[in-house]
Amino acid sequence: MSFFPDGYDPREPVAGLLHLVEAETPDGTHRFLLHSEGIFTDVDGNQWIGSEMVRDEALGFGLGGTAKASSITLGYVEDPPDDVDLIGKLRELGADYVKGYALRRYVQPLNAISELYAPQFAPQQVAEEVMDHLTFNAPDALNRSITLHLEGAFRVRGGAARRVYNTTDHGRQLGAPNPSYEFIPTEPREEKVFGS
């Protein structure tokens, strides 16, 4: 079974992938196209807004029971038109405004350049991360950035399975109910094999 949809072969010379992120926030869902300018509309009519000013860190895999956190940064030169102080507005919402909300990463398979305008496939989800907080940097009038910090995608990798010896958890392991754990002895017993 392939991760990619039927009809898409990533080994073809004309095949391509767009990198997309979808952020759930208290004021709605926001979709972004990474590493590219413009607006991409997917097969469901969702618009993904792209900007070369957005940089993202690669997903880090969990090693040794730890999971590398990542971030996405918007770096820009000046505030948007109409005297909007973007950093000021976000500071008013607070650094923890997005804490605990989901950020999902997708790839958009493309078989041809023409599919940028009429895609054949839906975006394929790669990972889901949990947003942690925002930080801001404005050292001078020409350099500004807003960074969204994310928990590691594999943050629970080192956690215990937390299963207990009962009928419910045994059924989860087997994929079907199983009454065998109902017959586990509940009283400690001493059985003597030899002698008295």
C-alpha positions in Angstrom: 0.0 0.0 0.0 1.5 3.3 -1.1 1.2 6.6 0.8 0.5 8.3 -2.5 -2.8 8.1 -4.3 -3.5 5.8 -7.2 -2.3 7.4 -10.4 0.6 9.2 -8.9 4.2 8.0 -9.3 6.8 10.1 -7.5 9.5 8.6 -9.7 8.2 10.2 -12.9 10.4 13.1 -14.1 7.4 15.5 -14.2 5.9 14.6 -10.8 6.1 17.2 -8.1 5.0 17.9 -4.5 3.8 21.1 -2.9 4.3 21.5 0.9 1.3 22.8 2.7 0.5 23.6 6.4 -2.9 24.0 7.9 -3.2 25.8 11.3 -6.2 25.6 13.6 -6.5 28.8 15.7 -9.1 30.3 18.0 -10.3 32.4 15.1 -10.5 29.7 12.4 -8.4 27.5 10.1 -5.6 29.1 8.1 -3.8 27.4 5.2 -0.4 28.1 3.8 1.7 27.0 0.8 5.4 26.8 1.8 8.5 27.7 -0.3 6.4 29.3 -3.1 4.5 32.5 -3.9 0.8 32.6 -4.9 -2.4 31.0 -4.1 -3.1 27.3 -4.6 -6.7 26.0 -4.7 -7.0 22.2 -3.9 -9.7 19.8 -5.2 -12.0 20.7 -2.3 -11.8 24.5 -3.1 -9.6 25.3 -0.1 -7.1 28.1 -0.8 -3.5 27.8 0.4 -1.6 31.1 0.5 2.1 31.0 -0.3 5.0 33.3 0.4 8.7 33.0 -0.1 9.1 34.9 3.2 8.0 31.8 5.2 10.7 29.4 6.4 10.1 26.1 8.1 12.3 23.7 9.9 12.3 20.1 8.8 10.5 17.6 10.9 12.9 15.9 13.4 12.4 12.2 14.1 12.4 11.0 17.7 15.7 9.5 18.8 16.6 8.2 22.2 13.2 8.9 23.6 13.3 12.6 22.6 11.5 14.5 19.8 13.0 17.5 18.1 10.7 20.5 18.2 10.3 22.6 15.1 9.1 26.1 14.0 7.8 28.1 11.2 9.0 31.7 10.7 7.6 34.6 8.7 10.3 37.1 8.1 9.4 40.4 6.4 10.7 43.9 5.7 7.8 46.2 6.5 4.4 46.1 8.0 1.4 45.5 5.6 -0.3 48.6 4.1 -2.8 50.7 6.0 -0.4 51.1 9.0 -1.1 47.7 10.4 1.4 46.8 13.2 1.3 43.0 12.6 3.6 42.2 15.5 1.7 44.6 17.8 -1.6 43.0 17.0 -0.2 39.5 17.6 1.4 40.6 20.9 -2.0 41.8 22.0 -3.4 38.3 21.5 -0.5 36.9 23.6 2.4 34.5 23.0 0.2 31.5 24.0 -2.7 32.4 21.7 -2.3 29.2 19.7 -1.0 26.9 22.5 -2.5 23.4 22.2 -4.0 23.9 18.7 -3.1 21.6 15.8 -0.9 22.3 12.9 -1.1 19.7 10.1 1.5 19.2 7.4 0.5 18.0 3.9 2.0 17.3 0.6 0.1 18.0 -2.6 1.0 15.4 -5.4 1.2 16.9 -8.9 1.5 14.9 -12.1 2.0 18.0 -14.3 2.5 21.7 -14.1 -1.1 22.2 -15.2 -2.3 20.6 -12.0 -1.2 23.8 -10.2 -4.4 25.2 -11.6 -6.6 22.1 -11.7 -5.3 19.5 -9.2 -6.2 15.8 -9.7 -5.4 14.7 -6.1 -6.3 15.8 -2.6 -3.5 16.9 -0.3 -2.0 14.0 1.7 -1.4 14.5 5.4 2.1 13.8 6.5 2.1 14.9 10.2 0.2 16.7 12.9 2.0 18.8 15.4 0.8 20.8 18.4 1.4 24.6 18.4 3.2 25.9 21.5 3.8 29.7 21.4 4.7 32.7 19.3 7.9 34.8 19.5 8.6 38.1 17.8 11.7 39.8 16.6 12.0 43.4 15.4 15.5 44.6 15.9 15.2 47.6 13.5 12.8 49.1 10.9 13.9 46.7 8.2 13.9 43.3 9.9 10.9 41.8 11.4 9.9 38.2 12.1 7.2 36.2 13.8 8.0 32.6 14.7 5.5 29.9 15.5 7.0 27.2 17.8 5.8 23.6 17.6 6.1 20.6 19.8 7.9 17.6 18.2 5.7 15.5 16.0 6.9 12.4 17.9 6.7 13.8 21.4 5.0 10.8 22.9 7.4 8.3 21.4 9.2 7.6 24.7 5.9 7.2 26.7 4.8 3.9 28.1 1.9 2.0 26.3 -0.1 2.2 29.6 -1.9 -1.0 29.1 -3.2 -3.0 32.1 -4.2 -6.6 32.5 -7.9 -6.5 32.0 -10.5 -7.5 29.4 -10.7 -4.1 27.8 -7.0 -3.6 27.1 -6.6 -7.2 26.0 -9.4 -6.7 23.5 -7.6 -3.6 22.2 -4.4 -5.6 21.6 -6.3 -8.4 19.8 -8.7 -6.2 17.9 -11.7 -8.1 19.3 -13.3 -8.7 22.7 -11.7 -11.5 24.7 -13.0 -12.7 28.1 -9.9 -14.6 29.1 -8.7 -12.0 31.6 -12.0 -12.4 33.6 -10.5 -15.6 35.0 -7.2 -14.1 36.5 -6.9 -15.1 40.2 -7.5 -12.1 42.4 -6.3 -13.6 45.7 -2.7 -14.4 46.4 -2.2 -18.2 46.8 0.6 -20.2 48.1 0.8 -23.7 46.5 3.3 -26.1 48.0 4.7 -28.6 45.6 6.9 -30.6 47.9 6.6 -31.3 51.6 4.2 -29.7 54.1 
